[in-house]
Amino acid sequence: MRTWIGTILEKGILTTHGIKKGTEYLLNPELFAHAKTEYNTIVKDIRTIQV
């Protein structure tokens, strides 16, 4: 699992906050900011996909 996360961190897909056991892994917000999408994802859209 660590090597998989390490690869994603190297590619800049994830960002980290915290140290050691308190580390949080978050999606890089810059990827969303630079993505050329024509719509905003909202909870309603995500629920529709899961159904």
Secondary structure, DSSP 8 states (H G I E B T S, - for coil): -HHHHHHHHHTTSEEEESSGGG-EEEE-HHHHHH---SS---HHHHHHHH-
